[in-house]
Amino acid sequence: MLPGTSRFPSIEFMERLETYGYISVGISFLLLGMAVFVYGWWEFAEMATTHVPKAILVLLNDLLLVVILLELFRTIVNFLKTGEISLEPFLHVGIIAAVRKILTVGAEMVLAETIDEIRFTQYLFDVGVHGAVVLALVAGLYFYRTPRRTVAANVPPPQAS
């Protein structure tokens, strides 16, 4: 039996199916990102003639969604190349999603005609929670990267022969 081959052909078949599954999901993320991008600009063009601030905020929200989808696509591509899933892209996606929510809630408040006390309290709570999520994820990203930098700094450079 060759190294790297399985005694069970069914396992090799299932691994191939898994790879095709990841490829399908990756292509889907890419296509969805492209569709959201086009739709976002289309909606912006239609809405900009009547309500520019709302059009800008809706486009910003859509573009951040595209960034999230592309980050997920990149994660799948890296997994297919290396066979390992990294935590870092998911931290990026979480940060972007939390910032996106803060912007969306903020835009709703700015564009609202009237704001009652209950709605304002809910707005402050949403911004506070999502702000804390951003800070926690940034801290997680920092602590995730720190050991990698330390290890890389302690590895001696390869010597020329």
N, C-alpha and C positions, 0 to 999 in steps of 0.2 A: 504494500500500500504506500502511495506517495505521501510525503509530508504535506499537511494542509488539506488533505482530502479526507472525507468522512467515510466511515464504513457503511453508512446508510445513505443511499441515493435520495431518499425522501427528504432528509435534512438539507442536502444541497439544493434540492428543488424548492424547499420552503425558504431557504436563504435567498435564492434568486427571486422568489416572489416578494420577499421583504424588500429587496433592493428595488424592484419594479414599483412596489407600493410607495417607497420614499421618493422615487423619481416622479411618480404621478402626483403626489402631494406637492412636491417642489414646483413642478410645472403649474399646478393649480394655483399655488401662492403667487407665482410670477404673473399668470394670466389675470388673476383677480386684482393684483396690484396695478396692472396696466389698465384694466377696466375701470377701477376706481379713479385712477389718474385722469383718464379721458372723461369719465362722467363728472368728476369734480370740476374740471375746466368748462365742460358744457353747461353745467348748472351755474357756475360762476358767470359765464357770458349771458345767460338768460336773466339771472337775478341782479346783475350789476347795473342794468338799465333802470331798475326801480329802487333798489335798496343796497347801496355799495357796502356799508359796514357789515351787514349780515352776509353778503356775498363773499367778502374777504374772510370772515370767520368760518363760514362753511367750507370754503376752499382750504383754509389752513387745517381744519379738522380732517378733511379728506386726504390731504397731503401727508399728514402725520400717520394716518392709517396706511397709506402706501409705504411709508418708511417701515412701519411695523411688519407689513407683509413681505417687503424685500429683506428685512433682517431675518425673518423666519425662513425665507428662500435660501439666503446665504448660509444659515445654520444647517439646512438639509444638504446643501452642496458640500459644505465642509465635512459633514458626517459621511457622505458617500466617498469623499477623498480619503479620510483618515480612519473611519470606523469608530470615531469617538464623538460624543456630544459634549460640547463645552457649556458651562453655566453662563459664561459672560454674555452671549447674545440674548439669553432670556432676561438677564438683568437690564440690558439695554431696552428690550421690548417693554419691560415693566415700567421703566423710567419714562419712556416715550408715552405709554398708555396713560400713566398718571398725569403727566403734563398735559396731554390731550384732554383729559377729563377736566382738569383745572381750567384750561382755556374754554372748553365748552360751557362749563357752569358759569364762568365769568362772562362769557358772551351772552348767555341767556339773561343774566342780571343786567348787563348794560343795555340790552335791546328791549327789556321789559318796560312797558309803559308805567306801571306802578309796582311798588315792592312793599308787601306787607311785612310785619315783624316776623312772622313764622317763616316766610320764604327767605328772608334775610338771614335768620338764624340757621336755617338749613344750608344756605349758601356758605356761611362761615364754617359750619361743620364739615361740609364737603371739601372745601379748600384746605381746611386744617388736616383732615384725614389724608387726603391725597398729597399734600405737602409733606406730611410725615412719611408717607410711603416713598416719595421721591428721596427724601433724606436717608431712609433706611436702605433703599436699594443702592444709592450712591455709596453709602458706607459699606454695604455688602460687596459692591464692585471694587472698592478700594482694598478691602481685606482679601478679596479673591485674587487681586493682582499682586499684592505685596509679597507673598511667599514666592511667587514666580519671579519677581524682580530680584529678590535676594538670592535665589538659587542661580539665576542667570549671571548675577554679578560675581558669585563665588566660583563659577566654572572657569578654569584657565583657558585662554584661547588656544586653538590647535597650533602646534609648532610646525613650521615649514621643514620639509625634509630635503 
